[in-house]
Amino acid sequence: MSSSHTHVPNKFVPAAFFGMILGLVGLGGSWRFAATLWSLPFAIADTIMLTATAVWCALILLFAAKWIWARTEALAEFRHPIQCCFIGLVPVSTALIGIAMRPYAPLIAAVLATVGIVGQLIFGVYRTGQLWQGGRDSSTTTPILYLPTVAGSFVSTITLSVFGHPEWGVPFFGVGMLSWLAIESVLVQRLYSVELPPPLRPTLGIQLAPPTVGCAAYLSITSGPPDAFAQMLLGYGVFQALLMIRLLPWIIRQPFAPSYWAFTFGLSAIATSFLRFAERGVPGPLAAAAPYVFIAVNLAIGGMAIGTLWLLLRGRLLPPPLVPPPAPLPAAPRVL
């Protein structure tokens, strides 16, 4: 996704763009908690959620169009060792849109949530089964490996809790938690030994998501003051956030692109977790820090949204296609 190739035309959105939905719905969820906790306007949360729904509708139509009219490009993405895992964001974002729509259209929301949960489970089993067969180049080991199982399972936990079935979310939480621990050891070993090239560095933003989304998922299936395990998850999430800040000069050698949305789901989840800690009456620095974390996350995601709109207006939003366009045929010799 290097910006050096943005001159290559592309007409279809990659699955990675569904990461925008994760960030937007996550931010909207944070505003729903903030509106309840601090009496902020619910209209802001509604606006963010409706924006996320509109963007999701557009992306779903464009993604379907790619499979209908550009099957070669779609199959290239499906078989790509890195881009393939982003396809898992399609059902994950669908489940999150179910959460977004629940106050306005409960029946449609329940259908979307069900489709998203079942879809992510099917994709997670299929893709993980493929990964376990080996044959991967170690250079393709990046944080996108979290998407098929960790992201889908934690989002399923949160979704089931929102729809009143936290007990059904517990097994999904187990899948997400244990998959995260297994994958992180493989990923960190790669990071210690082989440098990520600049175009892949923004994917490190996904690294922020497992502890923070995991914390939000755990809080969704438990009640009462957050226990020691919840505080451990949030603590590791804060450490990951500090690590991302320390690495930022190294990461931004890759110019801004939609790939930077990889940070947003983890960022919104850390804000939500701090808000949940404050809501449940946890004394001390974690609750006191909630307003500052909330403001910082809004600034970060707002900045990415502005940057994305700027790329869209300049016609530089879409990355180059995975399948190079065919070379033009040589002109026929002119007959005199």
Contacts in CASP RR format, 6 or more apart in sequence:
PFRMAT RR
TARGET T0000
AUTHOR 0000-0000-0000
METHOD contacts of the structure
MODEL  1
MSSSHTHVPNKFVPAAFFGMILGLVGLGGSWRFAATLWSLPFAIADTIML
TATAVWCALILLFAAKWIWARTEALAEFRHPIQCCFIGLVPVSTALIGIA
MRPYAPLIAAVLATVGIVGQLIFGVYRTGQLWQGGRDSSTTTPILYLPTV
AGSFVSTITLSVFGHPEWGVPFFGVGMLSWLAIESVLVQRLYSVELPPPL
RPTLGIQLAPPTVGCAAYLSITSGPPDAFAQMLLGYGVFQALLMIRLLPW
IIRQPFAPSYWAFTFGLSAIATSFLRFAERGVPGPLAAAAPYVFIAVNLA
IGGMAIGTLWLLLRGRLLPPPLVPPPAPLPAAPRVL
1 16 0 8 1.000
1 199 0 8 1.000
1 257 0 8 1.000
1 259 0 8 1.000
1 319 0 8 1.000
1 320 0 8 1.000
2 198 0 8 1.000
2 199 0 8 1.000
2 254 0 8 1.000
3 254 0 8 1.000
3 255 0 8 1.000
3 257 0 8 1.000
3 316 0 8 1.000
5 319 0 8 1.000
5 320 0 8 1.000
6 316 0 8 1.000
6 319 0 8 1.000
6 320 0 8 1.000
8 320 0 8 1.000
8 321 0 8 1.000
8 324 0 8 1.000
8 325 0 8 1.000
9 321 0 8 1.000
9 325 0 8 1.000
10 318 0 8 1.000
10 319 0 8 1.000
10 320 0 8 1.000
10 321 0 8 1.000
11 70 0 8 1.000
11 318 0 8 1.000
12 62 0 8 1.000
12 63 0 8 1.000
12 65 0 8 1.000
12 66 0 8 1.000
12 70 0 8 1.000
12 73 0 8 1.000
12 74 0 8 1.000
12 318 0 8 1.000
12 321 0 8 1.000
13 59 0 8 1.000
13 62 0 8 1.000
13 63 0 8 1.000
13 66 0 8 1.000
13 318 0 8 1.000
14 77 0 8 1.000
14 83 0 8 1.000
14 86 0 8 1.000
14 318 0 8 1.000
14 319 0 8 1.000
15 63 0 8 1.000
15 77 0 8 1.000
15 83 0 8 1.000
15 86 0 8 1.000
15 87 0 8 1.000
15 88 0 8 1.000
15 89 0 8 1.000
15 90 0 8 1.000
16 83 0 8 1.000
16 86 0 8 1.000
16 89 0 8 1.000
16 258 0 8 1.000
16 259 0 8 1.000
17 59 0 8 1.000
17 258 0 8 1.000
17 261 0 8 1.000
18 56 0 8 1.000
18 59 0 8 1.000
18 63 0 8 1.000
18 86 0 8 1.000
18 88 0 8 1.000
18 89 0 8 1.000
18 90 0 8 1.000
18 92 0 8 1.000
18 93 0 8 1.000
19 86 0 8 1.000
19 89 0 8 1.000
19 93 0 8 1.000
19 261 0 8 1.000
19 262 0 8 1.000
19 264 0 8 1.000
19 265 0 8 1.000
20 55 0 8 1.000
20 59 0 8 1.000
20 258 0 8 1.000
20 261 0 8 1.000
20 264 0 8 1.000
20 308 0 8 1.000
21 52 0 8 1.000
21 55 0 8 1.000
21 56 0 8 1.000
21 59 0 8 1.000
21 89 0 8 1.000
21 93 0 8 1.000
21 96 0 8 1.000
21 97 0 8 1.000
22 89 0 8 1.000
22 92 0 8 1.000
22 93 0 8 1.000
22 96 0 8 1.000
22 151 0 8 1.000
22 155 0 8 1.000
22 261 0 8 1.000
22 264 0 8 1.000
22 265 0 8 1.000
22 268 0 8 1.000
23 52 0 8 1.000
23 261 0 8 1.000
23 264 0 8 1.000
23 265 0 8 1.000
23 266 0 8 1.000
23 267 0 8 1.000
23 268 0 8 1.000
23 301 0 8 1.000
24 48 0 8 1.000
24 49 0 8 1.000
24 51 0 8 1.000
24 52 0 8 1.000
24 55 0 8 1.000
24 264 0 8 1.000
24 301 0 8 1.000
25 49 0 8 1.000
25 52 0 8 1.000
25 93 0 8 1.000
25 96 0 8 1.000
25 97 0 8 1.000
25 99 0 8 1.000
25 100 0 8 1.000
25 268 0 8 1.000
26 96 0 8 1.000
26 264 0 8 1.000
26 265 0 8 1.000
26 268 0 8 1.000
26 269 0 8 1.000
26 272 0 8 1.000
27 48 0 8 1.000
27 264 0 8 1.000
27 268 0 8 1.000
27 271 0 8 1.000
27 297 0 8 1.000
27 298 0 8 1.000
27 301 0 8 1.000
28 45 0 8 1.000
28 48 0 8 1.000
28 49 0 8 1.000
28 52 0 8 1.000
28 100 0 8 1.000
28 268 0 8 1.000
29 45 0 8 1.000
29 48 0 8 1.000
29 49 0 8 1.000
29 99 0 8 1.000
29 268 0 8 1.000
29 272 0 8 1.000
30 268 0 8 1.000
30 271 0 8 1.000
30 272 0 8 1.000
30 275 0 8 1.000
30 294 0 8 1.000
30 297 0 8 1.000
31 40 0 8 1.000
31 44 0 8 1.000
31 45 0 8 1.000
31 48 0 8 1.000
32 42 0 8 1.000
32 45 0 8 1.000
33 272 0 8 1.000
33 275 0 8 1.000
33 276 0 8 1.000
33 279 0 8 1.000
34 40 0 8 1.000
34 45 0 8 1.000
34 275 0 8 1.000
34 294 0 8 1.000
35 41 0 8 1.000
35 42 0 8 1.000
35 44 0 8 1.000
35 45 0 8 1.000
36 279 0 8 1.000
37 275 0 8 1.000
37 278 0 8 1.000
37 279 0 8 1.000
38 291 0 8 1.000
49 100 0 8 1.000
49 101 0 8 1.000
50 100 0 8 1.000
52 96 0 8 1.000
52 97 0 8 1.000
52 100 0 8 1.000
53 97 0 8 1.000
53 100 0 8 1.000
53 101 0 8 1.000
56 93 0 8 1.000
56 94 0 8 1.000
56 97 0 8 1.000
59 93 0 8 1.000
60 90 0 8 1.000
63 90 0 8 1.000
66 73 0 8 1.000
66 74 0 8 1.000
67 74 0 8 1.000
72 323 0 8 1.000
73 321 0 8 1.000
73 322 0 8 1.000
73 323 0 8 1.000
76 322 0 8 1.000
76 323 0 8 1.000
77 83 0 8 1.000
77 84 0 8 1.000
77 86 0 8 1.000
77 87 0 8 1.000
77 322 0 8 1.000
78 84 0 8 1.000
78 87 0 8 1.000
80 322 0 8 1.000
81 136 0 8 1.000
81 137 0 8 1.000
81 140 0 8 1.000
82 140 0 8 1.000
82 142 0 8 1.000
82 144 0 8 1.000
82 200 0 8 1.000
83 322 0 8 1.000
84 127 0 8 1.000
85 127 0 8 1.000
85 144 0 8 1.000
85 145 0 8 1.000
85 147 0 8 1.000
85 148 0 8 1.000
86 144 0 8 1.000
86 147 0 8 1.000
87 123 0 8 1.000
87 127 0 8 1.000
88 120 0 8 1.000
88 123 0 8 1.000
88 124 0 8 1.000
88 127 0 8 1.000
88 147 0 8 1.000
88 148 0 8 1.000
88 151 0 8 1.000
88 152 0 8 1.000
89 147 0 8 1.000
89 151 0 8 1.000
91 115 0 8 1.000
91 116 0 8 1.000
91 117 0 8 1.000
91 118 0 8 1.000
91 119 0 8 1.000
91 120 0 8 1.000
91 122 0 8 1.000
91 123 0 8 1.000
91 152 0 8 1.000
92 116 0 8 1.000
92 120 0 8 1.000
92 147 0 8 1.000
92 151 0 8 1.000
92 152 0 8 1.000
92 155 0 8 1.000
94 112 0 8 1.000
94 113 0 8 1.000
94 115 0 8 1.000
94 116 0 8 1.000
94 119 0 8 1.000
95 112 0 8 1.000
95 113 0 8 1.000
95 115 0 8 1.000
95 116 0 8 1.000
95 117 0 8 1.000
95 120 0 8 1.000
95 152 0 8 1.000
95 155 0 8 1.000
95 156 0 8 1.000
95 159 0 8 1.000
96 155 0 8 1.000
96 159 0 8 1.000
97 109 0 8 1.000
97 112 0 8 1.000
98 108 0 8 1.000
98 109 0 8 1.000
98 110 0 8 1.000
98 112 0 8 1.000
98 113 0 8 1.000
98 159 0 8 1.000
99 109 0 8 1.000
99 113 0 8 1.000
99 158 0 8 1.000
99 159 0 8 1.000
99 162 0 8 1.000
100 109 0 8 1.000
101 108 0 8 1.000
101 109 0 8 1.000
101 112 0 8 1.000
102 109 0 8 1.000
102 110 0 8 1.000
102 113 0 8 1.000
102 162 0 8 1.000
102 163 0 8 1.000
110 163 0 8 1.000
113 159 0 8 1.000
113 162 0 8 1.000
113 163 0 8 1.000
116 156 0 8 1.000
116 159 0 8 1.000
117 156 0 8 1.000
117 159 0 8 1.000
117 160 0 8 1.000
117 172 0 8 1.000
120 151 0 8 1.000
120 152 0 8 1.000
120 153 0 8 1.000
120 155 0 8 1.000
120 156 0 8 1.000
121 156 0 8 1.000
123 148 0 8 1.000
124 148 0 8 1.000
124 149 0 8 1.000
124 152 0 8 1.000
127 148 0 8 1.000
128 148 0 8 1.000
128 149 0 8 1.000
131 145 0 8 1.000
131 148 0 8 1.000
138 190 0 8 1.000
138 194 0 8 1.000
139 194 0 8 1.000
141 186 0 8 1.000
141 187 0 8 1.000
141 190 0 8 1.000
142 187 0 8 1.000
142 190 0 8 1.000
142 196 0 8 1.000
142 200 0 8 1.000
142 203 0 8 1.000
143 187 0 8 1.000
143 203 0 8 1.000
143 204 0 8 1.000
143 205 0 8 1.000
143 206 0 8 1.000
143 207 0 8 1.000
143 262 0 8 1.000
144 203 0 8 1.000
144 206 0 8 1.000
145 183 0 8 1.000
145 186 0 8 1.000
145 187 0 8 1.000
146 179 0 8 1.000
146 180 0 8 1.000
146 183 0 8 1.000
146 206 0 8 1.000
146 207 0 8 1.000
146 209 0 8 1.000
146 210 0 8 1.000
147 206 0 8 1.000
149 175 0 8 1.000
149 176 0 8 1.000
149 179 0 8 1.000
149 183 0 8 1.000
150 176 0 8 1.000
150 179 0 8 1.000
150 180 0 8 1.000
150 183 0 8 1.000
150 209 0 8 1.000
150 210 0 8 1.000
151 206 0 8 1.000
151 209 0 8 1.000
151 213 0 8 1.000
151 265 0 8 1.000
152 172 0 8 1.000
152 176 0 8 1.000
153 172 0 8 1.000
153 173 0 8 1.000
153 174 0 8 1.000
153 175 0 8 1.000
153 176 0 8 1.000
153 179 0 8 1.000
154 172 0 8 1.000
154 173 0 8 1.000
154 176 0 8 1.000
154 210 0 8 1.000
154 213 0 8 1.000
154 214 0 8 1.000
154 216 0 8 1.000
154 217 0 8 1.000
155 213 0 8 1.000
155 217 0 8 1.000
156 169 0 8 1.000
156 172 0 8 1.000
157 169 0 8 1.000
157 170 0 8 1.000
157 172 0 8 1.000
157 173 0 8 1.000
157 176 0 8 1.000
157 214 0 8 1.000
157 217 0 8 1.000
157 220 0 8 1.000
157 221 0 8 1.000
158 213 0 8 1.000
158 216 0 8 1.000
158 217 0 8 1.000
158 220 0 8 1.000
160 166 0 8 1.000
160 168 0 8 1.000
160 169 0 8 1.000
160 172 0 8 1.000
161 169 0 8 1.000
161 217 0 8 1.000
161 220 0 8 1.000
161 221 0 8 1.000
162 220 0 8 1.000
166 220 0 8 1.000
166 221 0 8 1.000
167 221 0 8 1.000
169 221 0 8 1.000
170 221 0 8 1.000
173 214 0 8 1.000
173 217 0 8 1.000
173 218 0 8 1.000
173 221 0 8 1.000
176 210 0 8 1.000
176 214 0 8 1.000
177 214 0 8 1.000
180 210 0 8 1.000
180 214 0 8 1.000
184 210 0 8 1.000
187 207 0 8 1.000
196 203 0 8 1.000
196 204 0 8 1.000
198 253 0 8 1.000
198 254 0 8 1.000
199 254 0 8 1.000
199 259 0 8 1.000
201 250 0 8 1.000
201 251 0 8 1.000
201 253 0 8 1.000
201 254 0 8 1.000
202 251 0 8 1.000
202 254 0 8 1.000
202 257 0 8 1.000
202 259 0 8 1.000
202 260 0 8 1.000
202 262 0 8 1.000
202 263 0 8 1.000
203 259 0 8 1.000
203 262 0 8 1.000
204 244 0 8 1.000
204 247 0 8 1.000
204 251 0 8 1.000
204 262 0 8 1.000
205 244 0 8 1.000
205 262 0 8 1.000
205 263 0 8 1.000
205 266 0 8 1.000
206 262 0 8 1.000
206 265 0 8 1.000
207 240 0 8 1.000
207 244 0 8 1.000
208 237 0 8 1.000
208 240 0 8 1.000
208 241 0 8 1.000
208 244 0 8 1.000
208 263 0 8 1.000
208 266 0 8 1.000
208 267 0 8 1.000
208 270 0 8 1.000
209 265 0 8 1.000
209 266 0 8 1.000
209 269 0 8 1.000
211 233 0 8 1.000
211 234 0 8 1.000
211 235 0 8 1.000
211 236 0 8 1.000
211 237 0 8 1.000
211 240 0 8 1.000
212 233 0 8 1.000
212 234 0 8 1.000
212 237 0 8 1.000
212 240 0 8 1.000
212 241 0 8 1.000
212 266 0 8 1.000
212 267 0 8 1.000
212 269 0 8 1.000
212 270 0 8 1.000
212 273 0 8 1.000
213 265 0 8 1.000
213 266 0 8 1.000
213 269 0 8 1.000
214 233 0 8 1.000
214 269 0 8 1.000
215 230 0 8 1.000
215 233 0 8 1.000
215 234 0 8 1.000
215 237 0 8 1.000
215 269 0 8 1.000
215 270 0 8 1.000
215 273 0 8 1.000
216 269 0 8 1.000
216 272 0 8 1.000
216 273 0 8 1.000
216 276 0 8 1.000
218 229 0 8 1.000
218 230 0 8 1.000
218 233 0 8 1.000
219 226 0 8 1.000
219 230 0 8 1.000
219 273 0 8 1.000
219 276 0 8 1.000
219 280 0 8 1.000
222 230 0 8 1.000
224 280 0 8 1.000
225 280 0 8 1.000
225 281 0 8 1.000
225 282 0 8 1.000
226 234 0 8 1.000
226 276 0 8 1.000
226 277 0 8 1.000
226 280 0 8 1.000
226 282 0 8 1.000
230 277 0 8 1.000
231 286 0 8 1.000
233 273 0 8 1.000
234 270 0 8 1.000
234 273 0 8 1.000
234 274 0 8 1.000
234 277 0 8 1.000
234 286 0 8 1.000
237 270 0 8 1.000
238 270 0 8 1.000
241 267 0 8 1.000
241 270 0 8 1.000
244 251 0 8 1.000
244 263 0 8 1.000
256 307 0 8 1.000
256 311 0 8 1.000
257 311 0 8 1.000
257 319 0 8 1.000
258 308 0 8 1.000
258 311 0 8 1.000
258 317 0 8 1.000
258 319 0 8 1.000
260 304 0 8 1.000
261 304 0 8 1.000
261 308 0 8 1.000
263 300 0 8 1.000
263 304 0 8 1.000
264 300 0 8 1.000
264 301 0 8 1.000
264 304 0 8 1.000
267 297 0 8 1.000
267 300 0 8 1.000
267 301 0 8 1.000
268 297 0 8 1.000
268 301 0 8 1.000
270 293 0 8 1.000
270 297 0 8 1.000
271 293 0 8 1.000
271 294 0 8 1.000
271 297 0 8 1.000
271 298 0 8 1.000
274 286 0 8 1.000
274 287 0 8 1.000
274 289 0 8 1.000
274 290 0 8 1.000
274 293 0 8 1.000
274 294 0 8 1.000
275 290 0 8 1.000
275 294 0 8 1.000
277 286 0 8 1.000
277 287 0 8 1.000
277 290 0 8 1.000
278 286 0 8 1.000
278 287 0 8 1.000
278 290 0 8 1.000
281 287 0 8 1.000
308 317 0 8 1.000
311 317 0 8 1.000
END
